[in-house]
């Protein structure tokens, strides 16, 4: 995984304002980032990485619909990165955009500037849900754009948003089926939250929209991550990036600054329960986990330990952290 230098162009280029969106509040003041600011941000990040810099460093344009920008605007942002690519300080660029803003010829231009991966805001695989969210594109648009990106020799990312109005667990299963068929190179999962200033905030205040609870969002994302990774698909993020601007403007929904860790804890609990339920020995067994997984095994506020106690499984094992085990692995020894 490369070291990623994020550059934010909030809401730039997007021709729609979705019901859930108000990016002016999540990253204020950066809507017109200049080429000089791009260069300055990169220089500051490279200095910050210092000796910890990885062999691969990637610039990522986030927050807007990059391919919906005017061609001149795209070029000036990409041109600002070129000196760092030429010097070997940066190896590639990734960007995010809408599925209905992908065309064949511009993709080859992007590739010539060093773009190697494009993430699509797929959000849902259900056309009714997409329509209700005001997305302005269909699931077929997502599939068509994915095909064009792959045909151009670029890597593909999908961004998913569980919890959109009208989407239940059937929609989550559709996400799984679509991802397994399309096989994007990376997946981000952002459970929907209600932002101040969004149209969804009005629906929430009127009682017309109920967001996912934190527990249900964790369960949904654990389900998605488990099935994706079982089929070799990489989930590179779960939950919104924590930050004071974001946190001050969330009105409701399953936000937690350590959301990804909660999902990992739930998956660890599922593995532990399955493993222990098969053990029928008379004496407690030894359960070995990676040394870095103790907090994940325990869970937030010892939630996993309490669940195991409720199921009568806690007394069946002695926990031993093992520095030689890989993360997210368990080993039962008798």
Secondary structure, DSSP 8 states (H G I E B T S, - for coil): --EEEEEE-TTTT-S---TT--HHHHSTT-TT--HHHHHHHHHHHHHHHGGG--S-EEEEEESS-GGGS-HHHHHHHHHHHHHHHHTTS--EEEEEE-GGG--HHHHHHHHHTTEEEEEEEEE-S-HHHHHHTT----HHHHHHHHHHHHHTT-EEEEEE-TT-TT--HHHHHHHHHHHHHH--SEEEE---EEETTSHHHHHHHTTS-----HHHHHHHHHHHHHHHHHTT--EEEES----HHHHHTEEEES--TTHHHHHHHHHHHHHHHHHHHT---SS-EEEEEEGGGHHHHH-GGGHHHHHHHHTT-GGGEEEEEETTS-TT-EEEE-
